[in-house]
Amino acid sequence: MEVWGATDRGMVRKQNQDYFGKQELPGRQLLAVVCDGMGGSRSGDVASRLATEVFMQDVEHSAHPKMDQPEIVRMLVAAAKSANRAVYEQSQVSPDFAGMGTTLVSVFLQGSDAYIVNVGDSRCYYISQDEISQITEDHSVVGLMVSRGQITEEEARSHPNRNLITRAVGTEPGVECDCFHLRLDKGEYLLLCSDGLSNMVTKPELLYEVSHGGSDGSACRKLIDIARRRGAPDNVTAVLLRY
């Protein structure tokens, strides 16, 4: 199991409000998280960093070798709720933090079993040598429109409401998250990313750069560079895991 990550301010934003974390754990376990903060220049970065750190600390303290599937799901949901509580409580401390929140997408890998949890529109993709599929579902206005057949995925990438999310960490006292499970074969990948990447780089391009684009350690940076060459109006983050 290997993991790489990179983040970039992009070409327009003055501040990077994305944040990511990755950690190898005992018992052939691996954890990775991507958060995309919101709430203005004084609080989006606080929300994403706090959510990432609290989520990872919760998992690191709870994880142990040979966990079964229900136990892992409960652990990830509890960690997401802890992150939500921490961000929400921080948002009450000062007017500077009012209304802040963040997306969250995470992968917990135990052997070949991958467990994904997400809130918001940061994504997890499964990638093999010749296939890519989106595992998570976007909690966003355009995500709902795509699911209803009102617009296409391509139209969603440039839709004026593409930044409006319907679920976030820290904006309310409680949070609901989605959980997914899949098994990986050797050489297969999971890609976590903020919408700053998924709005600028197509799925075929993600597939090519990860599976055919050269050394694994440079794939995240190459994907970010593509987004930057296209103007990168948002912060851009990519974390790549290989089983």
N, C-alpha and C positions, 0 to 999 in steps of 0.2 A: 504494500500500500504506500502510495506517495501522494503528496499534496503540494500545490504551488498557488501563489496568489499575487495579485497586483491591483493597485487602485490609482486613479488619476483625477485631478481636478477638472479636466476637460478644457475646452477652448473658450468658454464663456463665463462660467461661474467663478467668483472671486475666492470661494472657499470650497474645500472638499468635505461634504457632509455624509459621504459613504464611509463605512468602516467595516473591516473584516477581521476574523480571527481563525486560526487553525492550530490544532494541537494533537499530537499522537498520545494515546493513552495506553496503559498496560492492558494486556490480554488481547492484542491484535485489534485494538479499537482506535478509531480516528474521528475527530470532530472538526467541522468547519462551519463558519457562520458568515453571512453577508447581511449588513443592514444599510438601509438608505434613509437617512434622516430627513425630517421636514420640520418647518416651523420658523423659518427665518434665519438670518445670519447669526443670531446669538444663541440659537438653541438646537438647530438640526444636527450639528456635529455632536452636541452633548447627548442627544437622544440616541443616536446610532452607536456611539462609543459605550454609553452606559448599558444599553440593551445587549450589545455583544458581550461585554465583560460579565454582566450578571448571568446571562444565559450560559456562557461557558463555565463559569465558576460553579453554577448549580449542577451542570452535567458532570464536571470533573469530580465533584464531591459525592455524587450519587452513583456513578458508573462503577461496575465491577465485572470481572470476567464471567462469562457464561450466563449473562442475563437472557431471559426469554423475551419473546416479542411483546407480550402485554406489558411487561415491566419496563421495557425500553420506551414504548409509546407513552406510558404514564410519566416516565422521567422527562421526556422531551416536552410534553404538554405542561408539566409542572414548571420546567425551566422557562418556557415561554410566558407563563403566568407570572413568574417571579420577575422576569424582565419587564413585563407590562406594568407590574406594580411599582417597580423602581422608577421607571420613566414617568409614570403618572404622578407619583408622589413628588418627584423633582419638578414637575410642571406646575405644582401648587406652591412652590417655594418663593418664586419671584415672578413679577409680570414679564420679565425677559424670557421666561420659559413657558409662558401660557400658550397652550395649544400645540406644544411640540409633540412629535411622535416619530415613528420609524417603521419601515418595513422590516421583516426578518425572514430569512430563509436559511435553513441549516441541514446538514447531513451528518448523521452519526453512523459510522461504518463499523460493524463487528464481523470480522471475517469477510465473507462474501455478501452478507446481508446489509443493505443500505436502508436507513430510515430517514425520511425527509419530513421536515415540518416547515410550514410557511404561513406568514401573515402579510398581506399586501401584494405588491406586484413584482417584487424581486423573484427571480426564477431559478429553478433547477432543471437542467437538461440531462438526459441520458444520451451518451454518444458511444457508438462502436465504430469499427473500421469503415462501415458503409451505411450507417443509420444514425439519425438524430430524432429525438422526440422530447417534447416538453412534459415533464412530470407534474409540476405544480400547475395550479389554476390561478390566474390573476384575479385578485380581489380589487377590481377597478371598474370604472364605468365602461370603458371600452372592452374590457374582458367580458363583462356581462352582455354587451352588444354583440360580440363575436359568438358567444355561446348561444345567443338567440338567433343567429344568422342574419343580423341586421347589417353588419359590416364584415369584411374579410380581415384576416390577420394582417395582410399587407396594408389595408386601409387603417387599421388600428395603430400601426407604427407611426403614422403622421397625423392622426386625428387630433383636433384642437383640445379635446378633453382627455387625452391620453395620460395626463399626470394626476387625474382625479381618482384617488383610491377609496374603496368602500370599507376597508378594514385596515387597522394599523395598531402597532404596539404603543401603548402609552397615552392614547387620546381619551380613553374611557377607563373606569375603575377595573373592568373586566375585559377579557379578550377571548376570541374564538380562533383557533388555528386548525389548519388541515394537516393530516398526517398521511404519508405514503410509505409503502415498503416494496422493495424489489431486490432481486439477487443479481449480482454481477459475476461475469466470467472474467478470467484473466485478460488483462489488456483493455478492458472497458472503462469508460470514464463517466464521471458526473461533473457538470459545470454549474456552478452557482454564479449568478450575476445580478447586478442592479439593472434597472430599466435604461440607464445611460448606455449600456452595451446592447441590450436586446432591441432597443428602438433604432439603433444605427447599423447593426450587423445582422445579416440575414441568417436563417438556419443553415442553408447550404454553405455559407462562408464559415460559420461556427464549426460545422462538421469538417470542412477541409482543413482549417487551421489546427484543429485539435488532432485529427487522425492522420493528416498528410503534411502538415505544415512545418515539419522539422522537429527539433528537440522539444520534449515536453515542457521543460523548464522555461522555455521562451514563448510558449503558446499564449499565455495570459497577456503578456506584453504585446504580442503581435495583434491580438484581438483589440486591445485598447488603442493601438496605433491606427488600426482601420477606422475606429470611431473618431479619433482625433483628425484624421485626414478628411473626414466628412463633416467636420465642424464641431462635433462633440458638445452640444449645447448644455449637457448635464454632466455631472460627475460619472465616472465609469469605473466599475469594479468587476473583476473576474477571479474566481477561485476554482481550480481544477484538481479533481481527485482521480487517481488511477488505481484500480484494484490489480 
